[in-house]
Amino acid sequence: MRHGGVEFEDFVRTRGSALLRYGYVLTGNAEDAADLVQEALLRLGDNWSRVRNKDSPEAYVRTIMARQHVSWWRRRRRERVTDEVPDEVHHDAHTFGELWREIATLPRRQQAVLVLRYYEDLPDEEIAAILGISRGTVRSQAFRALATLRIRPAVLERGHA
């Protein structure tokens, strides 16, 4: 088999939903999330024999997804904001849809940094490696994103938005 047989299929079956949720958090819509997962799994499949023995397959896929997301955004240079969050993708007690609408207004790199830092709970060093940026850039992007998100509610309350 091309992708390493049963082991690869087991990985896709067991981790596919989590990867789709991660893709949704990165992209903001189900179609782009599915495309991102598919592209990443194709790359993983091509390198399965090397990755399964040497690296963490899930970390490898998530790195591909984060880098691919930034790459697609650079090519398209357009934002896609969504008002709907599918129930089957994420279950949480807080208002995830409201949070995503705010995060989706940020530049893509800031979005990726916030997702990797607060959703995936990764340290700055890993985020830097995934996105191909310096640790200092990770920190500055997170700082700018959080500052923007903190200022926005005050502006909205005054009616200047």
C-alpha positions in Angstrom: 0.0 0.0 0.0 1.2 3.5 -0.8 0.7 5.1 2.7 2.1 2.4 4.9 -1.0 0.2 5.1 -3.0 -0.5 8.2 -0.9 1.7 10.6 -1.5 4.8 8.5 -5.2 4.0 8.1 -5.5 3.5 11.9 -3.8 6.9 12.5 -6.2 8.6 10.2 -9.2 6.9 11.7 -8.2 7.7 15.3 -6.8 11.2 14.9 -8.8 12.5 11.9 -11.6 14.2 14.0 -9.0 16.0 16.2 -7.1 17.1 13.1 -10.3 18.4 11.5 -11.1 20.4 14.7 -7.6 21.8 14.6 -8.0 22.8 11.0 -11.3 24.5 11.7 -9.8 26.5 14.5 -7.0 27.6 12.1 -9.2 28.4 9.1 -12.6 29.3 10.4 -14.6 27.1 8.1 -15.3 23.5 7.5 -14.3 23.4 3.8 -10.9 24.9 4.3 -10.3 22.8 7.3 -11.1 19.6 5.3 -8.7 20.7 2.5 -6.0 21.5 5.1 -6.3 18.1 6.7 -6.4 16.3 3.4 -3.3 18.1 2.1 -1.4 17.4 5.4 -2.4 13.7 5.4 -1.3 13.3 1.8 2.1 14.6 2.8 2.2 12.4 5.9 1.3 9.4 3.8 4.1 10.1 1.5 6.5 10.1 4.4 4.8 7.6 6.7 7.6 5.1 7.0 10.1 7.8 8.0 7.8 9.8 10.3 6.2 6.9 12.2 9.5 5.6 13.4 11.3 8.8 14.0 8.9 11.6 14.8 5.4 12.0 16.2 3.0 11.7 13.3 0.5 14.0 14.9 3.0 16.7 15.5 4.2 16.3 11.9 0.7 16.8 10.6 -0.1 19.7 12.8 3.1 21.5 11.7 2.2 20.9 8.1 -1.3 22.2 8.7 -0.1 25.4 10.4 2.5 26.2 7.7 0.1 25.4 4.9 -2.6 27.6 6.4 -0.1 30.6 6.5 1.0 29.8 3.0 -2.5 29.7 1.6 -3.3 32.9 3.3 -0.2 34.6 1.8 -1.3 33.5 -1.7 -5.0 34.5 -1.3 -4.6 37.6 1.0 -8.2 37.6 2.0 -10.1 37.0 5.2 -13.0 34.5 5.6 -15.0 35.3 8.6 -17.8 32.9 9.7 -20.7 33.3 12.0 -21.4 29.6 12.4 -19.4 27.0 14.2 -20.6 23.4 13.5 -21.6 21.5 16.6 -19.8 18.4 15.5 -16.4 20.2 15.3 -16.2 21.8 18.7 -18.1 21.4 22.0 -17.4 23.9 24.7 -19.2 25.7 27.4 -18.1 29.2 26.4 -19.3 31.1 23.3 -16.7 29.8 20.9 -18.5 31.5 17.9 -18.1 34.9 19.4 -14.4 34.3 20.2 -13.7 33.0 16.7 -15.3 36.0 15.1 -13.0 38.2 17.1 -9.9 36.1 16.4 -10.8 35.9 12.7 -10.4 39.6 12.3 -6.7 39.4 13.2 -3.9 38.9 10.7 -3.4 35.2 9.9 0.0 34.9 11.6 -1.5 36.3 14.8 -4.4 33.9 14.5 -2.0 31.0 14.1 0.1 32.1 17.1 -3.0 32.3 19.3 -4.4 29.0 18.2 -1.0 27.2 18.7 -0.4 28.9 22.0 -3.8 28.8 23.7 -5.7 26.1 21.9 -2.9 23.6 21.3 -1.0 24.8 24.5 2.4 24.8 22.7 5.5 26.6 24.0 6.9 29.5 22.1 9.8 27.5 20.8 7.5 24.9 19.1 5.3 27.6 17.7 8.3 29.3 16.2 9.5 26.0 14.7 6.0 25.3 13.3 5.5 28.7 11.7 9.2 29.2 10.6 9.6 32.4 12.6 11.7 33.4 15.6 10.6 33.0 19.2 10.6 36.8 19.6 8.2 37.1 16.6 5.9 34.6 18.3 5.9 36.7 21.4 5.3 40.0 19.6 2.5 38.5 17.4 0.8 37.1 20.5 1.2 40.5 22.3 -0.2 42.4 19.4 -3.1 40.0 18.9 -4.1 40.1 22.6 -3.7 43.9 22.7 -6.1 44.2 19.7 -8.6 41.9 21.3 -8.5 43.8 24.6 -9.0 47.2 22.9 -11.9 46.1 20.6 -14.6 45.7 23.3 -13.9 49.2 24.7 -14.1 50.7 21.2 -17.3 48.8 20.5 -18.9 50.1 23.8 -18.2 53.7 22.8 -19.7 53.1 19.4 -16.6 53.8 17.3 -16.5 50.5 15.5 
